[in-house]
Amino acid sequence: MKDNILLPYIASPSRRIGIFVGFFAFCTIFPALIHSQWITGPFINATLLLATIFLGPAEAIFIGLFPSSVALTSGILPVALASMVPFIMIANALYIKTFSYGRRFGFWISAGIAALLKFIFLTLSVIFLLPNLLIPEAVERVAVLLTWPQLVTAIIGACIAFPVLKILKKNT
């Protein structure tokens, strides 16, 4: 799907601002309201992909900085993982940049590679950082939040974003 098909939908500055505010509000409010990684994760990832397409990677990265902080303050992310928030932010930026760069190869290839790189980055962060931050008994329990579920929620996010793009393409 080419971005220029959606260009009439996002061409005006006021519409771009509205889209940005909508995505930003969703990514900051939704995690505070829904306390489940399995619900918020896919929708946040879908929003990051949609923001990348509609606004560009820089704006999407800015939006992607906030969900993990909200997840921490609202209790989705345990306080013990506060030191991992910057790594989650970097993982979101990696997800966005990889998806943006890979779009030339198609939505599914770029989304799949982006999800895989996000997963690898967070898994390596967990392997190398968490043992230094937590007691050994807690590492395995909290590590689960930042490993394979990140891959699954990123892929489900793409599965949510794709039909939204199809619907918007059909209606523009």
Disulfide bonds with the S-S distance in Angstrom:
none
